[in-house]
């Protein structure tokens, strides 16, 4: 059995992201190893501990 085909990314993350995109119209961004932090960063997070993307949440709440 090869372990390369069965990872958390392929079994959980990609499957969940595809479901949310196809069935709920959500956008998904794979930012692993691609994100820096700050207001102008890819997701606008101040650190990796910030799990709620407040700039998008605030925009939708208004």
Buried (B, 14 or more C-beta within 10 A) or exposed (E): EEEEEEEEEEEEBBEEBEEEEEEEEEEEEEEEEEBEBEEEEEBBBEEEEEEEEEEEEEEEEE
